[in-house]
Amino acid sequence: MGKRIDYYDDPQAPTANSLVPSVNVFVVNHRDEVLMIRRTDNDNWAVPGGAVDLGESVPQAAVRETLEETGVTCEITGIVGIYSDPRHIIYYTSDGEARQEFSLVFTARPLAGEPAPSDESKEVVWAPKVELSGYRMDRSMRMRVDQFLNGGPAHIG
């Protein structure tokens, strides 16, 4: 499996060669814990997410990606924001894709299933919100988490 490398405002970053609509999902359970994954491609913590496939809606992609990466079926309940910073490049060593960031970030509630790892997640946990600051994550995910925790207005940028 290839690796994922995130660049932010870095002159050493490869030039973007794709723009892929993607989703991230903050699934929050009745104990006010957030569903978190430890990614297999960079070992960082993140909320579940991934690319929107042809033939599906954005909410369908959010539900599918969450289930694929965590074993948990969810229902979308709101939006955290839209993230489209061209200074953030995501490079995949497996195929040379250099993706410009474009992500729609949602909130959700769990409906069924238990956290379980997948090919994309080596660890899946329900994390208390107060502990999220101690999880190692990429700068862009940290920004999403902080904005989600601060409950501010939806972010567009």
Buried (B, 14 or more C-beta within 10 A) or exposed (E): EEEBBBBBEEEEBBEBEEEBEBBBBBBBEEEEBBBBBBBBBBEBBBBBBBBBEEEEEBBBBBBBBBBBBBBBBBEBEEBBBEBBBEEBBBBBEEEEBBBBBBBBBBBBEBEEEEBEBBEBBEEBBBBEBEEBEEBEBBEBBBBBBEBBBEEEEEBEE
